[in-house]
């Protein structure tokens, strides 16, 4: 009989972020603490993921800029119209 394994939300999140990271987590169980240090490939992978995250954050900020500019200009125009009518 095959024992069914229950996946945790944390495991699913790890897999969604990076299937290879999930695989490494699954195959490290039971290893001595001295073997838990990241390998060279894992170190490169960590650096690559951090670079991707940095690029993603920059892209998000850049995508918000037009909305911020339009909102500020719109508020300035609205303030100008209000001042014009109250003058």
ABEGO torsion letter per residue (X at the ends): XBBBBBBBAAAAAAAAABAAAAAAAAAABGBBAAAABBBAAAAAAAAAAAAAAAAAAAAAAAAAAAAAAAAAAAAAAAAAAAAAAAX
